[in-house]
Amino acid sequence: MSAEVLEELSEDERRGLDLVRDAGSMYQSEFWKALDVSSRKGSRIATALEEAGLIERETAVYEGNTTYELKPVIRDRDLDFRLLMAGEMLSPF
């Protein structure tokens, strides 16, 4: 991900991105509550992150209500496989 994209995010959008990345996946109804913003603002933040290509939103049913499941977009270039290396060997832990 380019630094330019991150620099263009608002503080709330950065917090939202960190929240989704840390959780791995979460429902939009939990997202805006965790950010302590209105559902309308939470929806705008999620939409902005999706349009920036940073998260994916998939329609889901949660506690009987239709919402979105938010998932971070992970690109191979975002992963640092050197962290799995132990010398010349790949470490599974």
Secondary structure as GFF3:
##gff-version 3
##sequence-region A 1 93
A	DSSP	alpha_helix	3	8	.	.	.	ID=ss1
A	DSSP	alpha_helix	11	23	.	.	.	ID=ss2
A	DSSP	beta_strand	26	27	.	.	.	ID=ss3
A	DSSP	alpha_helix	28	35	.	.	.	ID=ss4
A	DSSP	alpha_helix	39	51	.	.	.	ID=ss5
A	DSSP	beta_strand	55	62	.	.	.	ID=ss6
A	DSSP	beta_strand	65	72	.	.	.	ID=ss7
A	DSSP	three_ten_helix	76	78	.	.	.	ID=ss8
A	DSSP	three_ten_helix	81	84	.	.	.	ID=ss9
A	DSSP	beta_strand	85	86	.	.	.	ID=ss10
A	DSSP	beta_strand	89	90	.	.	.	ID=ss11
###
